[in-house]
Amino acid sequence: MIYTVTFNPAIDYIIRTADIIPGCVNRTLSEDIYFGGKGINVSAVLAELGVPSKALGFTAGLIGEAIEKGVRAMGIDADFIRLSRGNSRINVKIHASEETEINGQGPDIDEASLEKLFARLDGLAVGDTLVLAGSVPKSLPADIYERILERLTDRKITAAVDASGDLLLNVLKYRPFVIKPNIHELREIFGTAIGSTEDIASCAAELQTMGARNVLVSMAEDGAALLDESGELHVCGACTGTAVNSVGAGDSMLAGFLAGIVQGDHDYALRLGTACGGATAFSEGLAKREMIYSLLGQLKQEN
């Protein structure tokens, strides 16, 4: 079973308007509501691929109730911990002449509720996969990812981590099965320009010396690269289509990789991940099954 953790899930309220005039009443052209958070995004795309998962995390208030109902309506098995105070967040994304985002803070997560999450994680069994993705709310300790992976050490749990900066670097000592930095995060980690495939391979190899087993790097319009745990580099070009959305594309890629790797084929896992990322980038919401497999057909297997 794959378990995803979303510490701070949200309702994404997306509005489209011709322009924003400050100090005036502005009317929308259209609106959409999505239920999200990086872990939830991974679970949603896994569901499209027919791969079961369980979404863990925290919700609060009326917004939290709506998120729980919305996530379950997406076909996701949700086991959120209800917080006694506050409200889960709403993120407002304004698509006008310029894109503007206003992200909510979300509720504080108390120690007792965190212990409930630990209790759920203690139920993971040999062969299960745990996905830790995204930033950490300010009410939680900065080392929460480390605490979780340390708790699961020697349990033969497959860990997938999609984070940036020190949050990612500090968990490498626990030898996560896969990490998924994007090209910009890779540049920030190493403080250098990264332009070629050889540069990416070199940085990925350094991350492997620090503990990562597989390093999956998303490169937006340039596709993706994977340095697998045997040291083999796999490269996949981008899918062809019109990009309309970047939210969740990286999460979709990780979901596709995890769904594909069960076959033990790194090349196929990379191609499926790339197709999932492309299907989200070419859609208003998250990737759907039909588009995923259509895009997968564009991607040729590397020899």
N, C-alpha and C positions, 0 to 999 in steps of 0.2 A: 504493500500500500504506500502511496505517496501522500505525505502530509505537508501542507503549506502553512506558514505562519504569517499573518498580517496583523501587526501590532496596532495599526491605526487606520482601519478601513474607512472608506468615505463614499458618499454619494457625489459623483461628478455631474454637476449641472452645467451643461454646455449650451450657450446661447450664441446665436448668429445675428448680426445686425450690420447694416451698411457702414455705420460709423458711430463713434461715441462722442457726444457733445457734452462736456462737463457742465454741471449746473442746470441741465435741462432734462426733461423726461425723454428717455430713449426707449424705443420700442423694438422688440426683437422681430426677426424674420422667421426664425424657427428655434425650437429648443429640443434638447435630448437629455435624458437622465441615464446614467450608467452607475453600476455598483462596482466599486473597485478598490484598489490597493494591490501592490505588486504580487503578493501571494495569491490573492483572489484571482487576479489575471491569469496566473499560471494554472490554477485549478480550472478556470473557465475554458482555456484552450485545451487542456488535457481532456475535459469532458467532450469537446468537439471531436477529439481523436479517439474517443471510446475508452479512455484510460481513467479508471476511478481514482479519486483522491479525496482527502478530507481536509477542509479548510478550518484552521484554528486561528484564534485571535481574540480581540476584545471589542465589545460594542456597548453603547450606553444610550439611554433615553429613547425618545420617539424616533430619532434618526437611526439609532442602532437597530430598533425593531424593523424599520423599513429595509435596512441593509440586509438583515438576516432573511427576511422574506424574499427580497430580490435575489440574493445569492442562491437560495434554495430553488427559486423559480428557474434559475439557470442550469439546474440539474446537478448542483454541487452539494455534496454532503457537508454541511456546516456544523461545527461544534464550537461556537463562540462562547466566551465567558462574558456574562453580563456584569457590567460595573454598576455600582449603586448610585454613583453621582455623575453629573455631566451629560453631554450629548456627543455622539459620534459626529464627525465633521462633515461639512459640505464644502466641496471645492467648486468655485465658480470659474468657468473658463469662457472667456469672451472672444469670439472670433469676429473681428471687424477688419478695418484697414490694417490694424496691428493686432496681434494676439496678446491678450492679457489674462493672467491667472491670479485668482485670489483664493488661497488655500486656507482652510480652517485649521485650528490648532488640535482639536480633538480632546478627549477627556484625559484626566490623570489616571494612571494605572497604579493602584496601591499594591503593597507587598503581599497582602493576602490573596489578591487576584492573580498576581504573578505566580504564587505558589500553586494555584489551581492549574495554571498552564504547565508548570513543571510536572504536576501529577499526571496530566494528560500525556506529556512527552515520555514519562516513565513507562507508559503502556506500549511504546514502539517496540517492535520485535525485530529479530534478525532478518535482514533483507529489506526492511522498510527504508523509504527515502524521506528525508526531511529537507524542505526548501526554506531557506532563510533569505528574504529579499527585502531590500529597501532600507531606509534610514530608521533610526530608533527615536521614539518620542522622548521629549526632554524629561518626562517623569520616570523614565527607566534608566538604570545604570548604563553607562556608555559601553561597558563590557558584557552586555547581555548575550550577544552572540557567543562570546567565549564561554560564558557560564553554561549556556545550553549545550554547546559541543563538548565541553569538559564533562558535563553530567552524562553524556551519551558515549564517552570514550570506552572502547573495548566492548561495545554493544553490537558491533558489526552493522551499524546504521550507515546508509549512503547519504552523505551530506552534499547539498547543492547550495552555493552561496552567491547571491547577486547583490553586491554592495560596493562601496567606493572607499578610497582612502584607507585610513587606519582601521576602520570597521572591517574591511576586507583583509588587510595585511595581518591583523592581530589574530585571525582565526586560522591562518595557514599552518600553524604548528599542529593543528588537529587533523591535518591531511584530508581536507574535503575532497570528495570524489570529483566535483567540477566547480569551477568558479567562472563567472561570466562578466568580466569587465567589458565596457565598450571602448572604442578607440580613444575617446576623449579621456576616460578614466585611466586608461593605460598611460597616456601622456602625462597626466597629473601625478600618477604614482612615481614615474621615473624622471619627471622633470625634464623631458627632452622631446624633440620633434620625432615623430614616428611616421614615416611615409611609406616604406616598402614592406613587402611581405617578410623580408629577412629581418627587418627591425622588429616586427611583431613577433616573429619566432624567437628572436633573442630575448625580448622582454618576457614572453611566455615561459621560456626556459628558466629564466631567473626566478619567476614565481613558482615554478616547479621545484627549484632547489630550496625554496622556502617552505615547501610542503604541499602545494596544490598537485593533484594527480592529473586532471585534465583541465586545460585552460581554453575556454571558448570566448572568442573575441568578436563582438558584433561591430561592423564597419559601415552601417547605414547603406548608402548607395553603392558602396564597394563590396558588399557581400559580407562574408564571415570567414574566420579562420579558426582552426582547432589544432592545438598541440596536444596529442593524446599521451597517455601515461607511458607508452613505449618509446616516446620521442619522435613519433611520426607526425609531420605537419600535413594537415588537410586544409584545402582552400576551396571555397565555394563562391561563385559570382552571385551578384544580386539578381533577384527576379525582375522581370519586365512589367511595368505598370505605372500608374500615376499615384504618387504619394499624396495622401490627404490627411494623414494622422500619424503622429509619432508616439502617442501615449500607449504604452503597453506592448510596443513592438519587441523590445528586449525581453520582456516577460514571456511573450509568445515564443520567441526563439528558444528560451530555456525550456519551456514546456515541450516543444517539438523535439529538442535534443533528448530530454528524459524519456519521452515516449519512444523515440527511435533507438536508443542505446540498449534497450532490453533485448534487441536482436544481436547485440555484440558487435555491431558494424558501425565503426566511428564515422565512416564516410556517409552512410545512410542517415545516421543521427544528425550530422551537420546539415545535410540537404533538407531533411524534414524540418529542422529548426529554422533554417533560412526561409523555407516556404511559409512556415507559420508566422515568422516576423514580417515577411512581405505581405501576407494576407491581412495582417492587422494594419500595416502601413497604408494599404490600398483601400481600407474600409473606414467607415465612420466610427465603428466600434471595434471589438476584438475579432480576431480571425474566425471564420466559419469553415466548416469541414470541406464544402464543395470548392471554395477558392483555394484552400490549403493544398488539396491534391491536384488541382489544376496547375498551380504554380510549381508543385513538386515535379510535374511532368516537364517543366522548362529546364530543370537543373540536371545536367548530365553527370553521371558518375565519373569521378576522377580515377585514372589508372595509375 
